[in-house]
Amino acid sequence: MTAPQTLDALASFLGQRLSRSKSDLDLHGRSESHFPPMPPDAVAYPDTTEEVQRIVTLCAEARVPVIGWGTGTSLEGHAQAPRGGVCVDFSRMNKVLEIRPADLDVTVQPGVTREQLNRELRATGLMFPVDPGANASLGGMAATRASGTTAVRYGTMRDNVLGLQAVLADGQVVRTGSRARKSSAGYDLTALLVGSEGTLGLMTELTLRLHGIPEAVSAGVCAFASVEDAVNAVIDTVQMGLQVARIELVDAATARIFNGYAGTGFPEQPHLMLEFHGSPESVAQDAARFGEIAADHGAGTFEWSAQEEDRRALWTMRHNAHYAVLASRPGHRALVTDICVPVSRLAEAIGATQADIAQSGLPGPILGHVGDGNFHAILLIDPAKSQDQETAEALSHRMVERALDLGGTATGEHGIGLGKMRYMAREHGPGWEVMGTIKRALDPHDILNPGKLVPQPD
């Protein structure tokens, strides 16, 4: 429990922007996944880096936990408060500070969402491409090293954050990186903080790489007889150098759910959803060539379109997959897990996972960013059946162990948070202890998002 004098000191400069209302605490103690509520003791709404610095300094003096909050879309309990403390909600720090079209970069505050940024960029002919599906905050996306549907072409947050400003655990404000396209100047502190899940610092500014809006875009979908056929088509597509910007897999169960949720008429088979970027000629050629590749792997007709409304409908449906799956079983909760394996082992990993889910008796639709070897299972839990949670956790555990056996990782994009700490030692070996050493050096009293990501103090 945070000492009242610390909260009073915070309220002295934040005023009504320090909330202790039950509704606010409950909101900031929830997760979009299966974790039980873990509310903070207070929620702070800073406007400036200087206010974040004062919040962290006061909390450091009293050794009060500090947890960053973007939009709350994380799936591994990253922003929950298992030890109480102060949640720093960045929603008011939502300004696009400077757009530099000639340099293809932009500086933003952490509360800016990806959709907000792209609306403000529209007149420049530029875009920020990283698309995790949810309209997440850019600060949260950087903290979790997010990726998503476009990573196969444009990379992840790791590739698109050029520099940042952060408040460290002692209240010190640091700037990392630069706007130069390359540098050999010392440790890459930007890369260290991107993906640190708020355990090393609170990001208060981000400088991001921008990309030109493509002259033409086409998108389409086709059905395959098996996941293996679909994945083999993906491998051929990537190896042949087609300018694919998105390449997504949904299994037969997800196709059936889309039909019920969005009124589509998909065959109940695995499907690939694709998008190509380039010139009008190149996207038409790439779509036609992919149709040939798909046919070689026994697919049905590849139906594609360059019309914006058709593309928007396709990707809206894909981005709403989580909610469509939940709607298919009213009253259920979801344990959502992701793993990533080498693409050559992807069909094997998905096939084994499907067999495991079928044997469990739980609904578990599968979908994923197959160009990167990354896929998700949405395991549905009936709260009235106490064994469902245990069954889902056992399924998730076997998925991760299988991914590690195949040379993959415990998480391709969701991150570690609370949910996947148990796999870090196996995946990283002594490297996990090195992460703990870095954490202790920068945050000796373990106030920044404690209980997450790194080895915990005895």
N, C-alpha and C positions, 0 to 999 in steps of 0.2 A: 504494500500500500504506500503510495507516494505521500510524503509528509505534507500536512496542510500548509506549512510555511513556504514550501517550494511552490505549491500551487498559488498561494497568495502573491508570491514574488512575480510569478508569471502573469498573473491577472493584473498586476500593477501597471504593466505596459501594454498588455494585449487587450485588457478590458473585456468586452463581450466576445472577443475572439478567442477566449479560453472557455471552452464549454465543459460543463460537468453534468449536463442533462442526461438522464437515463437513455433517452432515445438516441442521442449522439453517441454515447458510449456503446450501446448495443450495435448500432450501425457499424462502428469501427472495430467491433470485436467479432464480426462475422466473416465467413469465407464463402466463396462461390462453390466450394467443394464440400467434402463430408466432415470437416473438422468441427468440433463443438465450439460454441461461442467462447471467446477469450477477450473480454473488453479491457481497454486501458482505464486509467483513473481520470484522465482528462484528455481533451482534444484541443490542440492549438492550431490556429489558422493564421500563419504569418503572411505578411505582405512583401517582405524584403529579405535579402540575405542577412542583413544586420539583425533582423528579428530572429531568424533561425539561429544565428550565432549566439544571441542572448539566451534563447531557449536552451540550447545545448550546454552553454557555460553554466547556467543555473542548475541544470539537471546533473551535470558532471560533478559539481560541488557537493551535491547531496546523493550522488550515485543512483540517480533515478533513471530507469530505462527510457530510451527514446526510440520510437518506431515511426518510420516514414510511411506516408499513405498517398497514393496517387488517385486511382479511381476504384480500387478494391477488386480488380478483376483477376488477381492471381489465384492459382489453383492448388498451391501447396502450403497455404497458411502463412505466407511470407509476412503479411502485415498485421497478423494477430498479436496479442499482447499476453503471452503466457505468464509473465511476471508483473503485469500491470505496467504503470508508468505513463508517459505522455506520448500520445500519438500526434505526429506533426502532419497535418493535412495540407497538401500543397495546392488545393483547388483555387485559392485566390492568387497564387503566383502563376498566372496563366497568360502572360504576354509574349508575343513574338517580338523580340527586342530589335533585331536587325536582319534584313534579308540582303544578301550580296549576290545578285544574279551572275555577275561576271566571274566570281570565284566559285560558284556552285555551292554555297554554304549559307547557313542561317544560324542565328543564336536565339535560343528560346529559354523561357523559364520552365521549370519541371512540370507545372500543372497544365501546360498546353497539351491537348490531345492530338493524336495523329490526324483525325478528320479536320479539326480546327486548323491545324497547320496547312493542310493541303487546300483548304478553302482560301486561306490567305495567300497561298502561292499561285493560285490559278492564273492570275493575270500575268505572271512572269514566264509562263511556259515551263515551269519547273514543278517537281513533285518530290515528296519524301516517300520512298517506296515500301518501307518495312510495314507489314500488314499482319498482325497477329490475329485478326478477326474482330476482337472486341475493340471498342473505341477507347483504348487505354491511354493513360498519360505518358508522355515521352520520358519523364523522369522515372516512372515505374518500369517502362520498357527498357531503359538503360540499366536500371538496377538489377533486372532479371535477365539481361542479355537476350531480349526477346527476338523472335524471328517471325515465322508465319508463312503465308502462302507464296510470297514473292521471293523468298530467300534463295531459291534455286538460281535466280538470275542476279538479284541485287544484294545478296548477302544479308547478314543479321545486324543487330545493333552493334555488335563488335566491329563490323566493317564500316559503319556509318556514323559513329561518334568520333569527331575529330579532336575534341577537347571538352573540358567541363570545369565548372567551379563547384567546390564541395566544402562543407563544414565538417571538420574532423571531430573526434570525440572530446578533445580538449578545448573546443571552440575555435580553433585555428581555421582560417579560410585559405584554401589553396586553389590555384589554377593549374590544370594539367593540359598537356598537349598544346597545339597551336593550329593556326589555319593553313600552315604550309602543307603541301601534299606529301612531304616525307620529312623525316628527321632522324638523326643519329645521336640525339642529345640525351643520353642517360636512360634511366629506367622508364618504361612505358606505364606511367601512373594512370593514364586514362584507361588502358586495358585492365589494370588492376581493379579500378573502381567499377567499371562496367561489368555487371554480373556479380558484384559483391553483395547484392541483396540488402543494402542498407546496413551492413555490419561494419563497414570501414568509414563511412561518411554519408552525409545527406547532401545530395546534389541540388544545387540552387540555380545553375545555368548549364545549358548544353549547347555546343556548337556541332551542327549536324551536316553531313554531306547531302547534297541535293542531286537530282538527276533530271534530265530533260523528259518532258511528257512525250511519249512516242507519237510519231506522226500517224500511225495506224495501229489498231489493236483488233485482234480477232479472238474469239473464244468458242469452245465447243465441248461436247460430251459424247462418250461412246461406251457401250457395254461390252464386257468380256465374259467368257465362259468361266474363268477362274481368276483368282488373285495372281497366281503365278503367270498367267498369260498377260495380265495387265502390267505387272512389274517388269516382265521381259520387254514389253513395248516401251516402257519408261527407259530402260537401260539403252535400248537401240536409239531412242530419241535423243538422249543426252550425248551418246557417243557420236552420233552423226552431226552434232553441232547445230541442231535446230534452235532458233532463238525463242525458246520457251521461257515465259516469265512466271507461269504458275503451272503446276502439274500435280493434281490432287486425286487421291483414291478414296472412294467410299465403297464399303462392302455391300452385300445384298441386303442385309438388315437395314442399313442406313438408307439405301435406295427405297426400300419399302416405307420407311418412316417419312422420307421426303414426299412420297406420293400422297400420304395421308395428311401431311402438314401443309404442303404448298400446292397440292393439286396437280403435281407432275404425273407423267405417265411412264416412268422409268420401268424397264424390265427388272425383275427382282434378281439382279446379278451385280457383280462388282462393276463399278464404273470409274473411268478416268475423266476428270474435268481439266481442261487445259486453256491457257491463254498465251498468245504470241504477240510480241511487240516488234515494231519495225516500220518499214515503208508499206504502202498499200500493196505493192507487188510482193514484198518479202513475206508479209504475213499470210497472204493468199497462197504463196508457194509452200510455206512451212505447214500451213493447215492441210494442204493437199498431200504433202509428203508424209505428214503424220497419219493421214487417212490410209495411206499405203502401208505404213509400218503396222498400224492397228490391224488392218486386214490380214497381214502376214501372220499375226498372232491370233487369228480367229475371231476378231471383234466384229460387232455389227457396224452399221453405217456410222461414220463420224459426222455428227451434225454440228456445223459451226456457223458463226455469224459475226460480222463486223459491226452490227448495229449496237449502239450503246445501251439501249433498253434491254436487249437480249442478254448482253454481258452482265448488266447490273442485276438482272433477275437471277442469273446463274450464281453469281458470287454472293448475293444476299442470301440465297438459299444455303450456300455452303457455310457462310459465316453464322447463320442461325442454327447450325446443326445441333449445337449443345441444347438449345431451347426446344428444338423439334424433338430431340430424343427424350427430354424430360416430359414434354407434352404427350408423348406416346404412352407414358405410364404415370398418370396423375397421382400425386401424393408421394412418389418415389424421390429419393435423393440420389445424387451421382457421385461416385468416386471416379474421378477423371485422371487417368495416368498417361504418360507418354514415355516412349523410349526411342532411341535412334541407333541404327545398325548400319554397317556398310551396305550399300544398295544391292550388292550381289547376294547378301544374306536376307534381304527383306522379305521375299516370298516365304522363305523358311520360317522366319520369325512370326509373320502374320498367320501362316497356316497352323503353327503350333499353338498360337494364342487363341485362334478360333476353336480349335479342338478342346483346349482347356476351358474356354468359356462355355462351350456346348455341354461339356461334362458337368460343369458347376450348377447348371440350371438357372443362372442369372442372365437377364438380358444384358448384352454387352456389344453394341454396335462399334465398328472400327472404321476410322477414317484417318487420313494422314497426308503429309507433305512428302510424297514418295520420291520426288526428285532428289531429296536429301536423305532418304532412308529413315524418315521420322514418321511415326504413326501414334495414334491415340486410341484408347479403348474407354468408352463411357459405360462404366459398370453401374447398373441401376440397383438401388437398395430399397427394399420395402421397410420403412421404419417400424412396422408392426412385427417384423420377423427379426429377432435379435441376432440370428445366425447369419443374416445377409451381410452385415458389416464385416464379420470375420471371414466369410467366404470371399468377399470382394478384395479385402486386404491380402488374402492368400493368393488370389489370382494376380493382383498387381505385383506382389513379391516375386512370383514365378516369372512374370514378364520381364522384370528387371534382371533377375539372375540369368535368364536366357539371353538377354541383350548383352550382358557382360561376357557370357560364354562365347558369343558370336563376334566379339571384338568391338562392341558398341558401348553405349553410355546409358546411365540410369535415367537421364532426361535430356531430350534434344532441345527443349525450349521452355518448359514450365518452371524449371529451376528446382532447388532443393528445399528451401523453406524449412518447415517442420516435418514434412512428409517423407523425405528421402534421405535423411541424415544417415540412416543405417547402412547405406550402400557406399558412402564416400570412402571409407577405409579400403574396401575391396577395389574400387575403381582407381583410386589414386595412390594407394600404398603409402609410403612415407611422405608423399607430397601433401597428403591431407594434414599431417602434423606441421608441415611447413606453412600451410594456410593458417593453422592455429597460432603459429609463432608470429606471423605478420599481424594477425588480429590482436594478439596480446601487446605487441609493440605499439600499435596505433590506438588501441582501446584497452588499456590495462585493467580498467574496472568493469569492462564488459557491459557498457551501457547502451551501445548501439545495436538495436534489434537482437537482444540476447536470446539464446536458445536456438539459433538458426545456423545452418550452413557449415560451421566449423566445429572442431572438437570442443566439448564443453569442459569447463574447469571441474576438477574433482570437488 
